[in-house]
Amino acid sequence: MARNKYPEVTVDKILEVSQRLFLEKGYDNTTIQDIVDELDGLTRGAIYHHFKSKEEIMDALGDRMFAHNNPFEKVKQRTDLNGLEKMRMVMQLNQSDEVQVKLTQQAIPLLNNPHVLARMIEANRRLLCPYWLELIQEGQKDGSIQTQYPQELAEFLVLTDLWLIPSVFPAEKEQIQRRVLCIKEMLEKMGLPLLNEEIEGRINRLPYFE
């Protein structure tokens, strides 16, 4: 067989088909064979050449979606917003992306796997902390954020994502709502009044908290 001169095209095809099937059938109900059947002649070997498992495909989908719809980059050049307002806008953009929310919902059961959970934590720490830190420091400069803990708050925001996932920290909807209130109060006491009523409402309406 001739070597594929354009492996990135193959990867894109695999990810596009996988995303569609995950959204249509659900992650658990989609098999590697289902993906192969939709790939017009590509084989299992072609998939496993690029991805070792279905979990790796889901990881790659998350990375690609973040790269294509990075809310931090969207707000970066907004001169009409201060640092705090940019942080709120990032959260609103992230929560309003229906495809991303649905894929995240599909991925939540994977976090029962400690290896998947560890990869997610590392990816979030590596990708998100620098973005949050940059916006917090911008808020310090423009006066919208008054804190002595910029680095710690950036890390804390990444950790709160885990705390709000019921499959990681089991909880009913009412307990999740109490956690949101707790996070809001902790952030305010540290000089970052991030969670307003609109953001709280969006978080509490996310489907994977129901």
C-alpha positions as CSV (number, residue, x, y, z in Angstrom):
1,M,0.0,0.0,0.0
2,A,1.3,3.4,-0.9
3,R,2.3,5.6,2.0
4,N,-0.3,8.3,2.8
5,K,1.3,11.6,1.8
6,Y,-1.3,13.6,3.8
7,P,-1.7,12.0,7.2
8,E,-3.3,15.2,8.6
9,V,-6.2,14.7,6.1
10,T,-6.7,11.2,7.4
11,V,-6.7,12.4,11.0
12,D,-9.2,15.1,10.1
13,K,-11.5,12.5,8.5
14,I,-11.3,10.2,11.5
15,L,-12.1,13.1,13.9
16,E,-14.9,14.4,11.8
17,V,-16.6,11.0,11.6
18,S,-16.0,10.2,15.2
19,Q,-17.4,13.5,16.4
20,R,-20.6,13.0,14.3
21,L,-21.0,9.4,15.6
22,F,-20.3,10.3,19.2
23,L,-23.0,13.1,19.0
24,E,-25.5,10.9,17.2
25,K,-25.1,7.5,18.9
26,G,-23.3,8.5,22.1
27,Y,-19.6,7.7,22.9
28,D,-20.4,4.3,24.6
29,N,-22.5,3.1,21.7
30,T,-20.0,4.0,19.1
31,T,-17.4,1.3,18.2
32,I,-14.2,1.6,16.3
33,Q,-15.9,-0.5,13.6
34,D,-18.7,2.0,13.4
35,I,-16.0,4.7,12.7
36,V,-14.3,2.5,10.1
37,D,-17.6,1.9,8.3
38,E,-18.0,5.6,7.8
39,L,-14.5,6.3,6.5
40,D,-14.8,5.3,2.8
41,G,-12.2,2.6,2.5
42,L,-10.0,3.4,5.5
43,T,-9.2,0.4,7.6
44,R,-8.9,-0.3,11.3
45,G,-5.2,-0.2,10.8
46,A,-5.4,3.4,9.5
47,I,-7.2,4.4,12.7
48,Y,-4.9,2.6,15.0
49,H,-1.9,4.1,13.1
50,H,-3.0,7.5,14.4
51,F,-5.0,6.7,17.6
52,K,-4.3,3.8,20.0
53,S,-7.9,3.8,21.3
54,K,-11.3,5.4,21.2
55,E,-10.3,7.3,24.3
56,E,-7.4,8.9,22.4
57,I,-9.9,9.9,19.7
58,M,-12.0,11.7,22.3
59,D,-8.9,13.4,23.7
60,A,-8.0,14.6,20.2
61,L,-11.5,15.9,19.6
62,G,-11.3,18.0,22.7
63,D,-8.0,19.4,21.8
64,R,-9.1,20.2,18.2
65,M,-12.3,21.8,19.4
66,F,-10.4,24.0,21.9
67,A,-8.0,25.0,19.2
68,H,-10.7,25.9,16.7
69,N,-13.0,27.6,19.2
70,N,-10.6,28.9,21.8
71,P,-12.7,31.4,23.9
72,F,-9.5,33.0,25.3
73,E,-8.3,34.0,21.9
74,K,-11.7,35.4,21.0
75,V,-11.7,37.8,23.9
76,K,-8.0,38.6,23.9
77,Q,-8.3,41.6,21.6
78,R,-11.5,43.0,23.0
79,T,-10.5,46.5,24.0
80,D,-14.1,47.2,25.3
81,L,-13.7,44.7,28.2
82,N,-11.5,44.8,31.3
83,G,-9.8,41.7,32.6
84,L,-12.7,40.5,34.8
85,E,-15.2,41.0,32.0
86,K,-13.0,39.0,29.6
87,M,-12.9,36.2,32.2
88,R,-16.7,36.2,32.4
89,M,-17.0,36.3,28.6
90,V,-14.7,33.2,28.3
91,M,-17.0,31.3,30.7
92,Q,-20.1,32.3,28.8
93,L,-18.6,31.4,25.4
94,N,-17.5,28.0,26.7
95,Q,-20.9,27.2,28.2
96,S,-22.8,28.3,25.2
97,D,-21.0,26.0,22.7
98,E,-23.6,23.3,22.4
99,V,-21.4,20.8,20.6
100,Q,-18.6,21.2,23.1
101,V,-21.0,20.8,26.0
102,K,-22.5,17.6,24.5
103,L,-19.1,16.1,23.7
104,T,-18.0,16.9,27.3
105,Q,-21.1,15.2,28.6
106,Q,-20.3,12.1,26.5
107,A,-16.7,12.1,27.8
108,I,-17.6,12.3,31.5
109,P,-17.8,8.5,32.1
110,L,-14.3,8.2,30.8
111,L,-13.0,10.0,33.8
112,N,-13.6,6.9,35.8
113,N,-10.5,5.7,34.1
114,P,-7.6,7.1,36.2
115,H,-5.3,7.3,33.1
116,V,-7.9,9.4,31.2
117,L,-8.5,11.6,34.3
118,A,-4.8,12.1,34.7
119,R,-4.4,13.1,31.0
120,M,-7.3,15.6,31.4
121,I,-5.9,17.2,34.5
122,E,-2.4,17.6,32.8
123,A,-3.9,19.0,29.6
124,N,-6.1,21.5,31.5
125,R,-3.1,22.5,33.7
126,R,-0.9,23.0,30.7
127,L,-3.4,24.7,28.4
128,L,-5.7,26.7,30.7
129,C,-3.6,27.9,33.6
130,P,-1.5,30.3,31.4
131,Y,-4.7,31.8,29.8
132,W,-6.4,32.3,33.2
133,L,-3.2,33.8,34.6
134,E,-2.9,36.3,31.8
135,L,-6.5,37.6,32.2
136,I,-6.1,37.8,36.0
137,Q,-2.9,39.8,35.6
138,E,-4.7,42.1,33.1
139,G,-7.5,42.6,35.6
140,Q,-4.9,43.5,38.3
141,K,-3.5,46.1,36.0
142,D,-6.8,47.7,35.0
143,G,-8.2,47.5,38.6
144,S,-11.1,45.1,37.9
145,I,-9.4,42.3,39.9
146,Q,-7.7,42.9,43.3
147,T,-5.9,39.9,44.5
148,Q,-2.5,38.8,45.8
149,Y,-2.9,35.3,44.4
150,P,-2.9,35.4,40.5
151,Q,-1.1,32.2,40.0
152,E,-3.0,30.3,42.7
153,L,-6.3,31.6,41.4
154,A,-5.5,30.4,37.8
155,E,-4.7,27.0,39.2
156,F,-7.8,27.0,41.4
157,L,-10.1,27.7,38.4
158,V,-8.8,24.6,36.7
159,L,-9.3,22.5,39.8
160,T,-12.9,23.7,40.2
161,D,-13.8,22.1,36.9
162,L,-13.1,18.7,38.4
163,W,-15.0,19.4,41.6
164,L,-18.1,20.2,39.6
165,I,-18.1,16.9,37.7
166,P,-20.4,14.4,39.5
167,S,-18.6,11.3,38.2
168,V,-15.3,12.5,39.8
169,F,-16.9,13.9,43.0
170,P,-20.3,12.2,43.3
171,A,-23.1,14.7,44.0
172,E,-26.8,15.4,43.3
173,K,-27.8,18.6,41.6
174,E,-28.5,20.4,44.8
175,Q,-25.0,19.6,46.1
176,I,-23.5,20.8,42.8
177,Q,-25.4,24.1,43.3
178,R,-23.9,24.4,46.8
179,R,-20.4,23.8,45.3
180,V,-21.0,26.6,42.8
181,L,-22.0,29.0,45.7
182,C,-18.9,27.9,47.6
183,I,-16.6,28.5,44.7
184,K,-18.2,31.9,44.1
185,E,-17.7,32.9,47.8
186,M,-14.1,31.7,47.8
187,L,-13.2,33.6,44.6
188,E,-14.8,36.8,46.0
189,K,-12.9,36.5,49.2
190,M,-9.6,36.2,47.2
191,G,-10.4,39.3,45.1
192,L,-11.9,37.7,42.0
193,P,-15.7,38.2,41.8
194,L,-16.1,36.1,38.8
195,L,-19.4,34.3,39.1
196,N,-22.3,36.6,38.5
197,E,-25.9,35.5,38.3
198,E,-25.8,34.8,34.6
199,I,-22.8,32.5,34.8
200,E,-24.2,30.7,37.9
201,G,-27.4,30.0,36.0
202,R,-25.5,28.7,33.0
203,I,-23.4,26.4,35.1
204,N,-26.4,25.0,36.9
205,R,-28.2,24.4,33.6
206,L,-25.4,22.4,32.1
207,P,-26.9,19.0,31.1
208,Y,-24.2,16.9,32.8
209,F,-25.2,18.4,36.1
210,E,-28.8,17.1,35.8
